[in-house]
Amino acid sequence: MFRFSIVCCTIISCLLLRSFSADAVESARRAPVVSHTITYAYFPLAVPVAVVAEIFKRDRILASNLAKQGITLQFQPLAKGKEVVALLSQGKVDAFCISDSPLMEAAQAVDLAVLGMVKQSYAAVVAPTGTRMSELRQKRVGSVAGSTSHQALLQGMAAAGLTEKDLTLVMMEVNALPEALLQKRVDAIAAWEPTPSALLAQHPRRFKRIYQQASYSYFVVTRQLFEQQPEVARELSAALLRGVRWLKRDPANLALASRWTVDSMAAFTGKPAMLTPQEVARVTTLDLLDVPGLPLLRTGSNDAETLKRLFDFMYRQQQLPPRSSWKALQAGLKPAYLRRVAAEPKRHQLQQFSYSTGAAP
């Protein structure tokens, strides 16, 4: 009798355990997906970075795939790279495209994963025709503090034997630089594309580039997102690859995205855009679509060496915190990542295109 009771208790316990397990599995299936928001930061006045953002805003495939995971993608427009650094420190940005100089600072604020490249261009110093870099001594030069163009200016000054004590640096927003030069409130400006090209197109005889420095912009996510939400990093990466393919597929697509970008520029500044859609399309073609390999990071040591030289220069110029480490950025370079995503076009829907042509979210 005693044995019979033990057997009965054991059977009942097993049945109850199986019932509880089944209920737990069913509850997990019925449990709603926890909703949360991912923030993508971008610069409406930087081309082609702004074009990429406008495509992301309207990518129905990206929005749908993220929604299945309970994720909403929101967009944060910014005026300059330093603003990203502050938001990263506060945990308010998850992904962004950024130029090389502010990337140096961002990598010291939080661990990052650099997944792709979205621009290969130049930052330039523009001055009245006939001016040389050495002639900027005791002159006023406008730029954006901590930007790629600021670093280009400092490197141009160093090459010309000038220091910051030899001239007056006037810091302002990038969209204010052309007017300041035209009104002679400054004697030269240092700016990233497309500002130099737009200014020279309007005044080809009046101004010239007197120095230029290679400038790159990168597609970046936080290391936290990359490791804890890898599916989100993959969807954003697929959207970048898909978007570049869509732009290349038909000139009409590039023209449409360029109009979106011009509208976004005007909305951000409250003034007419400094570029036409045709100029946005031209810069996007030159700096992204016609650059072999982009948006993939180049393999080998080329990208790392280029960034290391800039890091060393900024560190010597005390543009980075005293305890800054090159390894902090080097560890985040992921040149193989986008290649792996590109190698599975069906899985990542790289040949499917669905973009909303209405107002952006």
Summary of the structure (lengths in Angstrom):
residues: 361
radius of gyration: 25.2
end to end distance: 72.7
largest distance: 109.9
contacts: 1196
relative contact order: 0.16
helix: 52%
strand: 19%
